[in-house]
Amino acid sequence: MSSKTVLITGISRGIGKELALHFSKNGWNVCGCYKTNKPDYKLKNSLILQLNISSHTNAKKLVFEAAEKFGRIDCVINNAGITADKTILKMTDEMWQTVLASNLNGTFYMIKEAMAAMIKNRSGAIINIASISALKSYFGAANYSASKAGIIALTKTAAREAGRFGITVNAVLPGFHLTDMGKTAGNDYIEKVKLESVLNTTTDIKELAGFIFMLAGMKTVSGQIFNIDSRTI
């Protein structure tokens, strides 16, 4: 069994769950966190904590406990994110601040703590889950789009700073998947996504997990933004 360890935020369902299962199947130790929904699955060689990474203290705790349990962290995947859609005129300050705190601040805190933990080994991979929403306009998603655009900018700067330590930092735009959460978007939205796709389809979540797993092992690719989708930007 590989002694490599991956830390995934937002691990309870959707992309986070698929990533946890994929890395575990390939022999990795899996650490992760969830905010409210407890994972409905169990993994060997794992550590799952309930905490909110929009708090710097919590992000530091998660990274510390993962490193303490397994000795090192080889990959961190910043997947946790929330939405609170309203038009700008109707969006409350709380809706704006909460989404930015979870999606952007949380990613920043995790990058900061992950880099500190990886420096001593002079290796590691940080993969941030962004969104095509950062590059295309979607009605009522100003807070979400801004947070994901911030993640792209943060990825590029973090990659520049982390490279001297042998740490890679990349971002992935995951596309739209028919997970349990994705299906709640409704048939009209799903059909719209398909129409925007050059393949008239949604993204395969298993393909996404396989790509991210491959990216986690790459040593000479960093500062890149990967659109894992058939919708063009």
C-alpha positions in Angstrom: 0.0 0.0 0.0 1.2 3.5 -0.8 2.0 5.7 2.2 0.8 8.8 0.4 -1.8 11.0 2.0 -4.5 13.2 0.4 -6.5 15.8 2.3 -9.9 16.7 0.7 -12.2 19.4 2.0 -16.0 19.0 1.5 -15.7 15.2 1.5 -19.2 14.1 2.3 -20.8 14.0 -1.2 -20.5 14.9 -4.9 -17.0 15.6 -6.1 -15.5 15.3 -2.7 -17.0 11.8 -2.1 -15.9 10.6 -5.6 -12.3 11.8 -5.0 -12.1 10.2 -1.6 -13.3 6.8 -3.0 -10.9 7.1 -6.0 -7.8 7.9 -4.0 -8.6 5.3 -1.4 -9.1 2.7 -4.1 -5.6 3.5 -5.3 -4.0 3.0 -1.9 -3.8 6.5 -0.5 -4.6 7.5 3.1 -7.5 9.9 3.0 -8.2 12.8 5.3 -11.1 15.1 4.9 -13.6 17.4 6.5 -17.3 18.1 6.2 -19.4 21.0 7.5 -22.8 19.5 8.2 -23.6 16.4 6.2 -21.7 13.4 7.6 -20.3 11.1 4.9 -22.5 8.0 4.1 -19.4 5.8 3.4 -16.4 4.6 5.3 -12.8 4.2 4.1 -9.7 2.3 5.3 -6.8 4.4 6.6 -8.8 7.6 6.9 -9.4 10.6 9.2 -12.7 12.5 8.7 -13.4 15.6 10.8 -16.5 17.8 11.1 -15.4 21.5 10.8 -15.8 24.6 8.8 -12.6 25.6 6.9 -13.8 29.3 6.6 -12.1 29.6 10.0 -8.3 29.8 9.9 -8.1 28.0 13.2 -10.1 25.1 11.8 -8.0 24.9 8.6 -4.8 24.7 10.8 -6.4 22.0 13.0 -7.3 19.9 9.9 -3.8 20.0 8.4 -2.1 19.4 11.7 -4.2 16.4 12.6 -3.8 14.9 9.1 0.0 15.3 9.3 0.0 14.0 12.9 -1.9 10.8 12.0 -0.1 9.9 8.8 3.2 11.6 9.1 3.0 13.7 5.9 0.5 15.2 3.4 1.2 14.7 -0.3 -1.8 16.3 -1.8 -4.5 18.8 -0.7 -7.7 19.2 -2.7 -9.7 22.3 -1.9 -13.1 21.2 -2.9 -15.4 22.6 -0.2 -17.8 25.4 -1.5 -21.2 26.8 -1.1 -23.7 28.9 -3.0 -26.3 31.5 -2.0 -27.8 32.8 -5.2 -29.5 36.2 -5.6 -29.2 39.1 -8.0 -26.8 41.8 -6.8 -29.7 44.1 -5.9 -31.3 41.5 -3.7 -28.1 39.9 -2.3 -27.6 40.5 1.4 -24.3 41.3 3.0 -24.4 38.0 4.8 -24.9 36.1 1.6 -21.9 37.8 0.0 -19.7 37.4 3.0 -20.6 33.8 3.8 -19.9 32.5 0.3 -16.6 34.5 0.0 -15.6 33.2 3.5 -16.2 29.6 2.7 -15.0 29.4 -0.9 -12.2 31.9 -1.1 -11.0 32.5 2.4 -11.2 28.8 3.2 -9.1 28.0 0.2 -6.5 30.6 1.1 -6.2 29.2 4.7 -5.8 25.6 3.4 -3.2 26.6 0.9 -1.3 28.5 3.6 -1.3 25.6 6.0 -0.7 23.0 3.3 2.3 24.8 2.0 3.8 25.1 5.5 3.3 21.3 6.1 4.7 20.3 2.7 7.8 22.5 2.7 9.8 20.2 4.9 9.4 17.4 2.3 10.0 19.8 -0.6 7.2 18.2 -2.5 3.4 18.1 -2.6 0.4 19.0 -4.8 -2.3 21.5 -4.0 -5.4 21.3 -6.3 -8.1 23.9 -6.1 -11.6 23.3 -7.4 -12.7 26.4 -9.2 -15.6 26.8 -11.6 -16.4 27.8 -15.1 -18.6 30.4 -13.3 -15.4 32.4 -12.7 -15.0 33.0 -16.4 -18.6 33.1 -17.7 -21.5 35.2 -16.4 -24.4 33.5 -14.7 -27.4 35.4 -13.5 -27.6 35.6 -9.7 -24.2 34.2 -8.9 -22.1 37.2 -8.3 -20.8 36.0 -4.9 -20.0 32.5 -6.2 -18.4 33.7 -9.4 -16.3 36.2 -7.6 -15.1 33.6 -5.1 -14.1 31.2 -7.9 -12.4 33.9 -9.9 -10.5 34.7 -6.7 -9.4 31.0 -6.5 -8.0 31.1 -10.0 -5.9 34.2 -9.2 -4.9 32.7 -5.9 -3.8 29.5 -7.6 -1.5 31.4 -10.0 0.2 33.4 -7.2 0.5 30.4 -4.9 2.1 28.3 -7.7 4.7 31.1 -8.1 5.5 31.1 -4.4 5.3 27.4 -3.8 7.5 26.3 -6.8 10.8 27.0 -5.1 9.8 24.3 -2.6 8.9 21.7 -5.2 5.2 22.1 -4.5 2.7 22.3 -7.4 -0.5 24.4 -7.3 -3.2 24.0 -10.0 -6.9 24.6 -10.4 -9.6 22.5 -12.0 -12.9 23.7 -13.4 -14.9 20.6 -12.9 -17.9 21.0 -15.2 -21.5 20.1 -14.3 -22.1 16.6 -12.9 -25.3 14.7 -12.4 -24.6 14.0 -8.7 -27.4 14.1 -6.2 -26.8 17.8 -5.7 -26.5 18.4 -9.5 -29.9 16.7 -10.1 -31.6 19.3 -7.9 -30.8 22.0 -10.4 -33.8 20.8 -12.4 -34.3 19.5 -15.9 -34.3 22.9 -17.6 -30.9 23.8 -16.2 -29.5 20.4 -17.1 -30.7 20.7 -20.7 -29.2 24.2 -20.9 -25.8 22.8 -19.8 -26.1 20.1 -22.5 -26.9 22.7 -25.1 -23.7 24.7 -24.1 -21.7 21.5 -24.4 -20.0 20.7 -27.7 -20.8 17.0 -26.9 -24.3 17.7 -25.7 -23.6 16.0 -22.4 -22.7 16.7 -18.8 -19.3 15.9 -17.4 -18.4 12.4 -16.1 -17.5 12.6 -12.4 -15.3 9.5 -12.6 -13.3 11.1 -15.5 -12.9 14.1 -13.3 -11.6 12.1 -10.3 -9.2 10.2 -12.6 -7.8 13.5 -14.0 -7.3 15.0 -10.5 -5.7 11.8 -9.3 -3.3 12.0 -12.3 -2.6 15.7 -11.6 -1.8 14.9 -8.0 1.2 12.8 -9.2 2.6 15.3 -11.7 5.8 17.0 -10.6 6.4 19.5 -13.5 3.0 21.0 -14.0 2.0 24.0 -11.9 0.1 27.3 -12.1 -2.3 25.9 -14.6 -6.1 26.1 -14.9 -7.8 23.0 -16.3 -11.3 23.1 -17.8 -12.5 19.5 -17.4 -15.7 20.1 -19.4 -17.1 20.1 -22.9 -18.4 23.7 -22.5 -16.1 26.1 -24.1 -14.9 29.2 -22.3 
